[in-house]
């Protein structure tokens, strides 16, 4: 259900602003999106797993807050990340 270290490092390398950057909103949104995709697939097989459902909803909320922050501070980066990750506005 969680993402592998390899996949996480790959996302960090792709979306980071500079070397060692793991805290920028772009990186955090990319990692959260990958975790959300994995949990959504899990929920398809386990419909009654309410603990996972709650965690999934919390991740979606965190991602939404980060995207709102990014939109407020740097709208071009916001549009780029939404396009690359395939998210709705």
VMD Tcl script that builds the backbone (N, CA, C; Angstrom):
set m [mol new atoms 267]
animate dup $m
set s [atomselect $m all]
$s set {name element resname resid chain x y z} {
  {N N UNK 1 A 0.806 -1.193 0.000}
  {CA C UNK 1 A 0.000 0.000 0.000}
  {C C UNK 1 A 0.849 1.258 0.000}
  {N N UNK 2 A 2.012 1.213 0.623}
  {CA C UNK 2 A 2.872 2.387 0.589}
  {C C UNK 2 A 3.762 2.331 -0.646}
  {N N UNK 3 A 4.377 3.455 -0.962}
  {CA C UNK 3 A 5.224 3.485 -2.148}
  {C C UNK 3 A 6.630 3.002 -1.780}
  {N N UNK 4 A 7.317 2.467 -2.758}
  {CA C UNK 4 A 8.657 1.946 -2.515}
  {C C UNK 4 A 9.656 3.096 -2.422}
  {N N UNK 5 A 10.786 2.807 -1.837}
  {CA C UNK 5 A 11.844 3.806 -1.697}
  {C C UNK 5 A 12.316 4.258 -3.075}
  {N N UNK 6 A 12.413 3.311 -4.006}
  {CA C UNK 6 A 12.851 3.635 -5.364}
  {C C UNK 6 A 11.880 4.620 -6.029}
  {N N UNK 7 A 10.579 4.348 -5.920}
  {CA C UNK 7 A 9.572 5.209 -6.536}
  {C C UNK 7 A 9.568 6.591 -5.882}
  {N N UNK 8 A 9.733 6.621 -4.548}
  {CA C UNK 8 A 9.764 7.883 -3.818}
  {C C UNK 8 A 10.958 8.733 -4.258}
  {N N UNK 9 A 12.139 8.106 -4.364}
  {CA C UNK 9 A 13.339 8.831 -4.805}
  {C C UNK 9 A 13.188 9.327 -6.235}
  {N N UNK 10 A 12.522 8.528 -7.068}
  {CA C UNK 10 A 12.289 8.916 -8.448}
  {C C UNK 10 A 11.393 10.160 -8.517}
  {N N UNK 11 A 10.350 10.191 -7.690}
  {CA C UNK 11 A 9.456 11.354 -7.655}
  {C C UNK 11 A 10.186 12.589 -7.132}
  {N N UNK 12 A 11.016 12.397 -6.103}
  {CA C UNK 12 A 11.775 13.517 -5.541}
  {C C UNK 12 A 12.723 14.088 -6.586}
  {N N UNK 13 A 13.385 13.206 -7.317}
  {CA C UNK 13 A 14.330 13.651 -8.343}
  {C C UNK 13 A 13.611 14.414 -9.458}
  {N N UNK 14 A 12.417 13.965 -9.816}
  {CA C UNK 14 A 11.689 14.574 -10.922}
  {C C UNK 14 A 11.101 15.941 -10.562}
  {N N UNK 15 A 10.570 16.093 -9.354}
  {CA C UNK 15 A 9.830 17.303 -9.004}
  {C C UNK 15 A 10.575 18.260 -8.084}
  {N N UNK 16 A 11.790 17.925 -7.659}
  {CA C UNK 16 A 12.505 18.796 -6.725}
  {C C UNK 16 A 13.008 20.059 -7.424}
  {N N UNK 17 A 13.150 21.103 -6.648}
  {CA C UNK 17 A 13.650 22.375 -7.172}
  {C C UNK 17 A 15.171 22.394 -7.221}
  {N N UNK 18 A 15.821 21.700 -6.276}
  {CA C UNK 18 A 17.277 21.611 -6.221}
  {C C UNK 18 A 17.641 20.301 -5.542}
  {N N UNK 19 A 18.917 19.963 -5.491}
  {CA C UNK 19 A 19.361 18.716 -4.868}
  {C C UNK 19 A 19.005 18.696 -3.387}
  {N N UNK 20 A 18.506 17.576 -2.933}
  {CA C UNK 20 A 18.159 17.423 -1.532}
  {C C UNK 20 A 16.828 18.041 -1.156}
  {N N UNK 21 A 16.066 18.481 -2.126}
  {CA C UNK 21 A 14.785 19.128 -1.864}
  {C C UNK 21 A 13.700 18.071 -1.739}
  {N N UNK 22 A 13.206 17.876 -0.518}
  {CA C UNK 22 A 12.118 16.921 -0.310}
  {C C UNK 22 A 10.886 17.602 0.270}
  {N N UNK 23 A 10.983 18.873 0.605}
  {CA C UNK 23 A 9.893 19.545 1.294}
  {C C UNK 23 A 9.116 20.525 0.460}
  {N N UNK 24 A 9.507 20.738 -0.787}
  {CA C UNK 24 A 8.771 21.701 -1.598}
  {C C UNK 24 A 7.370 21.147 -1.889}
  {N N UNK 25 A 6.408 22.037 -2.080}
  {CA C UNK 25 A 5.032 21.580 -2.308}
  {C C UNK 25 A 4.895 20.661 -3.520}
  {N N UNK 26 A 5.699 20.900 -4.553}
  {CA C UNK 26 A 5.609 20.060 -5.750}
  {C C UNK 26 A 5.953 18.609 -5.426}
  {N N UNK 27 A 7.017 18.414 -4.663}
  {CA C UNK 27 A 7.448 17.064 -4.290}
  {C C UNK 27 A 6.407 16.419 -3.393}
  {N N UNK 28 A 5.905 17.161 -2.427}
  {CA C UNK 28 A 4.924 16.609 -1.506}
  {C C UNK 28 A 3.644 16.221 -2.226}
  {N N UNK 29 A 3.193 17.034 -3.170}
  {CA C UNK 29 A 1.977 16.720 -3.928}
  {C C UNK 29 A 2.193 15.468 -4.770}
  {N N UNK 30 A 3.365 15.334 -5.390}
  {CA C UNK 30 A 3.647 14.159 -6.211}
  {C C UNK 30 A 3.649 12.882 -5.368}
  {N N UNK 31 A 4.260 12.930 -4.193}
  {CA C UNK 31 A 4.306 11.758 -3.322}
  {C C UNK 31 A 2.912 11.424 -2.810}
  {N N UNK 32 A 2.162 12.441 -2.404}
  {CA C UNK 32 A 0.796 12.195 -1.942}
  {C C UNK 32 A -0.077 11.614 -3.051}
  {N N UNK 33 A 0.097 12.086 -4.273}
  {CA C UNK 33 A -0.686 11.574 -5.391}
  {C C UNK 33 A -0.395 10.094 -5.621}
  {N N UNK 34 A 0.860 9.701 -5.527}
  {CA C UNK 34 A 1.218 8.291 -5.701}
  {C C UNK 34 A 0.610 7.437 -4.592}
  {N N UNK 35 A 0.660 7.928 -3.356}
  {CA C UNK 35 A 0.065 7.187 -2.238}
  {C C UNK 35 A -1.446 7.085 -2.398}
  {N N UNK 36 A -2.079 8.152 -2.880}
  {CA C UNK 36 A -3.526 8.145 -3.091}
  {C C UNK 36 A -3.905 7.131 -4.163}
  {N N UNK 37 A -3.123 7.059 -5.234}
  {CA C UNK 37 A -3.391 6.069 -6.284}
  {C C UNK 37 A -3.315 4.655 -5.728}
  {N N UNK 38 A -2.295 4.374 -4.913}
  {CA C UNK 38 A -2.156 3.034 -4.331}
  {C C UNK 38 A -3.317 2.703 -3.404}
  {N N UNK 39 A -3.717 3.655 -2.578}
  {CA C UNK 39 A -4.817 3.402 -1.648}
  {C C UNK 39 A -6.158 3.278 -2.371}
  {N N UNK 40 A -6.324 3.992 -3.454}
  {CA C UNK 40 A -7.551 3.880 -4.233}
  {C C UNK 40 A -7.675 2.481 -4.826}
  {N N UNK 41 A -6.563 1.939 -5.308}
  {CA C UNK 41 A -6.579 0.571 -5.826}
  {C C UNK 41 A -6.893 -0.422 -4.709}
  {N N UNK 42 A -6.340 -0.194 -3.537}
  {CA C UNK 42 A -6.609 -1.064 -2.384}
  {C C UNK 42 A -8.087 -1.014 -2.003}
  {N N UNK 43 A -8.660 0.179 -2.042}
  {CA C UNK 43 A -10.071 0.331 -1.668}
  {C C UNK 43 A -10.995 -0.345 -2.674}
  {N N UNK 44 A -10.558 -0.492 -3.914}
  {CA C UNK 44 A -11.362 -1.203 -4.898}
  {C C UNK 44 A -11.539 -2.665 -4.538}
  {N N UNK 45 A -10.521 -3.253 -3.915}
  {CA C UNK 45 A -10.592 -4.661 -3.531}
  {C C UNK 45 A -11.158 -4.862 -2.133}
  {N N UNK 46 A -11.018 -3.876 -1.268}
  {CA C UNK 46 A -11.417 -3.990 0.128}
  {C C UNK 46 A -12.393 -2.872 0.473}
  {N N UNK 47 A -13.633 -3.044 0.072}
  {CA C UNK 47 A -14.618 -1.975 0.199}
  {C C UNK 47 A -14.970 -1.639 1.644}
  {N N UNK 48 A -14.796 -2.571 2.562}
  {CA C UNK 48 A -15.194 -2.338 3.950}
  {C C UNK 48 A -14.036 -1.924 4.852}
  {N N UNK 49 A -12.909 -1.590 4.271}
  {CA C UNK 49 A -11.739 -1.177 5.039}
  {C C UNK 49 A -11.873 0.306 5.371}
  {N N UNK 50 A -12.560 0.596 6.460}
  {CA C UNK 50 A -12.879 1.976 6.793}
  {C C UNK 50 A -11.689 2.727 7.367}
  {N N UNK 51 A -10.744 2.032 7.957}
  {CA C UNK 51 A -9.542 2.693 8.466}
  {C C UNK 51 A -8.715 3.240 7.302}
  {N N UNK 52 A -8.601 2.457 6.253}
  {CA C UNK 52 A -7.873 2.919 5.074}
  {C C UNK 52 A -8.619 4.048 4.383}
  {N N UNK 53 A -9.938 3.953 4.393}
  {CA C UNK 53 A -10.749 5.008 3.782}
  {C C UNK 53 A -10.509 6.342 4.477}
  {N N UNK 54 A -10.460 6.326 5.800}
  {CA C UNK 54 A -10.215 7.550 6.558}
  {C C UNK 54 A -8.830 8.108 6.232}
  {N N UNK 55 A -7.830 7.230 6.181}
  {CA C UNK 55 A -6.481 7.669 5.830}
  {C C UNK 55 A -6.423 8.254 4.429}
  {N N UNK 56 A -7.153 7.634 3.499}
  {CA C UNK 56 A -7.199 8.128 2.123}
  {C C UNK 56 A -7.808 9.525 2.076}
  {N N UNK 57 A -8.890 9.724 2.796}
  {CA C UNK 57 A -9.529 11.040 2.811}
  {C C UNK 57 A -8.616 12.092 3.433}
  {N N UNK 58 A -7.843 11.705 4.438}
  {CA C UNK 58 A -6.894 12.643 5.039}
  {C C UNK 58 A -5.791 13.021 4.059}
  {N N UNK 59 A -5.302 12.045 3.292}
  {CA C UNK 59 A -4.272 12.331 2.293}
  {C C UNK 59 A -4.805 13.277 1.214}
  {N N UNK 60 A -6.037 13.038 0.784}
  {CA C UNK 60 A -6.646 13.907 -0.235}
  {C C UNK 60 A -6.769 15.331 0.302}
  {N N UNK 61 A -7.144 15.466 1.569}
  {CA C UNK 61 A -7.248 16.791 2.178}
  {C C UNK 61 A -5.905 17.491 2.259}
  {N N UNK 62 A -4.866 16.738 2.639}
  {CA C UNK 62 A -3.518 17.321 2.710}
  {C C UNK 62 A -3.051 17.785 1.330}
  {N N UNK 63 A -3.300 16.956 0.322}
  {CA C UNK 63 A -2.895 17.317 -1.039}
  {C C UNK 63 A -3.638 18.562 -1.505}
  {N N UNK 64 A -4.924 18.648 -1.181}
  {CA C UNK 64 A -5.710 19.810 -1.584}
  {C C UNK 64 A -5.177 21.088 -0.940}
  {N N UNK 65 A -4.799 21.011 0.334}
  {CA C UNK 65 A -4.240 22.175 1.025}
  {C C UNK 65 A -2.922 22.606 0.390}
  {N N UNK 66 A -2.074 21.635 0.058}
  {CA C UNK 66 A -0.801 21.967 -0.582}
  {C C UNK 66 A -1.019 22.599 -1.956}
  {N N UNK 67 A -1.994 22.081 -2.704}
  {CA C UNK 67 A -2.283 22.644 -4.019}
  {C C UNK 67 A -2.844 24.065 -3.905}
  {N N UNK 68 A -3.669 24.321 -2.896}
  {CA C UNK 68 A -4.174 25.677 -2.687}
  {C C UNK 68 A -3.033 26.629 -2.354}
  {N N UNK 69 A -2.097 26.172 -1.525}
  {CA C UNK 69 A -0.935 26.987 -1.182}
  {C C UNK 69 A -0.105 27.290 -2.424}
  {N N UNK 70 A 0.114 26.269 -3.229}
  {CA C UNK 70 A 0.908 26.436 -4.444}
  {C C UNK 70 A 0.214 27.380 -5.423}
  {N N UNK 71 A -1.095 27.268 -5.532}
  {CA C UNK 71 A -1.845 28.137 -6.436}
  {C C UNK 71 A -1.769 29.595 -5.981}
  {N N UNK 72 A -1.820 29.802 -4.678}
  {CA C UNK 72 A -1.774 31.152 -4.130}
  {C C UNK 72 A -0.400 31.786 -4.335}
  {N N UNK 73 A 0.681 31.001 -4.218}
  {CA C UNK 73 A 2.028 31.563 -4.253}
  {C C UNK 73 A 2.698 31.500 -5.620}
  {N N UNK 74 A 2.426 30.460 -6.405}
  {CA C UNK 74 A 3.089 30.322 -7.707}
  {C C UNK 74 A 2.152 29.591 -8.663}
  {N N UNK 75 A 1.320 30.360 -9.350}
  {CA C UNK 75 A 0.278 29.751 -10.172}
  {C C UNK 75 A 0.839 28.985 -11.367}
  {N N UNK 76 A 1.978 29.391 -11.912}
  {CA C UNK 76 A 2.539 28.649 -13.044}
  {C C UNK 76 A 2.987 27.253 -12.608}
  {N N UNK 77 A 3.635 27.146 -11.441}
  {CA C UNK 77 A 4.032 25.829 -10.920}
  {C C UNK 77 A 2.800 24.976 -10.640}
  {N N UNK 78 A 1.750 25.620 -10.125}
  {CA C UNK 78 A 0.495 24.922 -9.844}
  {C C UNK 78 A -0.083 24.301 -11.117}
  {N N UNK 79 A -0.136 25.089 -12.183}
  {CA C UNK 79 A -0.675 24.585 -13.441}
  {C C UNK 79 A 0.196 23.477 -14.028}
  {N N UNK 80 A 1.520 23.626 -13.899}
  {CA C UNK 80 A 2.433 22.590 -14.392}
  {C C UNK 80 A 2.233 21.273 -13.663}
  {N N UNK 81 A 2.182 21.330 -12.337}
  {CA C UNK 81 A 2.088 20.094 -11.549}
  {C C UNK 81 A 0.750 19.408 -11.769}
  {N N UNK 82 A -0.308 20.184 -11.917}
  {CA C UNK 82 A -1.627 19.594 -12.160}
  {C C UNK 82 A -1.645 18.892 -13.520}
  {N N UNK 83 A -1.027 19.524 -14.503}
  {CA C UNK 83 A -0.991 18.930 -15.835}
  {C C UNK 83 A -0.162 17.643 -15.850}
  {N N UNK 84 A 1.010 17.670 -15.189}
  {CA C UNK 84 A 1.897 16.507 -15.183}
  {C C UNK 84 A 1.301 15.318 -14.424}
  {N N UNK 85 A 0.623 15.607 -13.306}
  {CA C UNK 85 A 0.064 14.529 -12.499}
  {C C UNK 85 A -1.333 14.110 -12.946}
  {N N UNK 86 A -1.931 14.878 -13.838}
  {CA C UNK 86 A -3.255 14.513 -14.342}
  {C C UNK 86 A -4.365 14.759 -13.343}
  {N N UNK 87 A -4.246 15.847 -12.578}
  {CA C UNK 87 A -5.260 16.167 -11.568}
  {C C UNK 87 A -6.254 17.176 -12.129}
  {N N UNK 88 A -7.432 17.214 -11.530}
  {CA C UNK 88 A -8.421 18.220 -11.922}
  {C C UNK 88 A -8.129 19.522 -11.180}
  {N N UNK 89 A -8.626 20.611 -11.724}
  {CA C UNK 89 A -8.440 21.917 -11.086}
  {C C UNK 89 A -9.326 22.045 -9.880}
}
mol reanalyze $m
mol bondsrecalc $m
mol representation Tube
mol addrep $m
